[in-house]
Amino acid sequence: MHRKLTNIKRCSGLTLIEVVAASVLLVVVMIPILKCLTVSHITSIKIEHKTRSLILAQARLDQIKAWSIYDYTNGGASFTESNVSLGDSYLCNVADDSGDPLKTIVVSVGFDSNGNGALSNDEVDSSLATLIARRWNN
């Protein structure tokens, strides 16, 4: 019985070569998995920015449409705005062609990734456009 127990103890360990081979195999398998996880995380952040930008652009467009019912000329000026902060580093640009009786309004929203307080073309995540007609003559 004692001899059987000694043989079992001698055969039950791992050699250094087996440990190194298992470690290398584990690293080779883990690198692509970690790369996929990193890419998916970056993609989910981009999707979150685009979704939030779209929601903010729609809200700003709705606000402009509501203003236009009562003040089509916006006090004699256009609805044009540049780099308006919408909170959490999101910025908004509004373009107005100042047409009468039909205005084209374009709202562009994006995440200010470089933190300079200005929305550049590569930072724009969502752009929405609409036409606003004069409801009545003043």
C-alpha positions, -999 to +999 in steps of 0.1 A: +000+000+000+028+024+009+045+017-025+013+025-044+009+058-025+045+068-034+040+061-071+008+082-071+026+112-054+055+110-079+031+110-109+006+136-097+027+168-102+032+190-133+065+197-149+077+232-156+074+226-194+037+217-190+030+248-169+048+271-194+029+255-223-004+259-206+004+296-198+014+303-234-018+286-246-039+307-222-022+339-233-027+331-270-064+324-264-070+355-242-054+382-265-082+380-292-109+379-265-095+410-248-092+427-281-128+420-290-139+432-256-120+465-260-134+471-295-170+464-283-165+488-254-153+516-277-182+509-301-208+510-273-194+544-261-197+557-297-233+544-299-241+560-266-228+594-278-247+591-311-280+582-293-276+610-268-268+634-295-299+624-315-321+628-284-306+663-277-309+673-314-346+663-315-353+682-282-336+714-296-355+711-329-388+707-310-379+738-289-372+759-320-404+747-336-424+757-305-407+791-305-415+796-342-452+794-336-452+827-317-421+844-330-412+832-366-385+858-370-371+852-335-371+889-326-360+899-361-330+876-361-325+840-372-324+809-350-287+804-358-265+795-329-230+781-325-215+759-299-243+760-274-237+738-244-263+711-238-246+697-208-221+669-203-198+681-231-225+680-257-226+710-280-252+722-305-250+743-337-282+756-353-283+768-389-312+789-402-315+799-439-338+829-429-362+821-456-397+836-456-423+822-455-404+789-453-372+784-432-349+755-433-335+748-398-306+723-393-296+713-358-262+695-354-253+680-320-221+662-310-198+653-281-169+678-276-143+651-275-113+674-275-128+698-249-121+730-268-157+743-265-163+743-303-181+716-323-160+706-353-173+686-383-157+654-371-174+657-337-209+660-350-228+629-342-264+638-353-279+664-377-316+669-381-333+693-405-368+706-408-388+732-426-408+757-406-435+777-423-449+811-412-482+803-395-498+837-399-489+872-408-483+897-381 
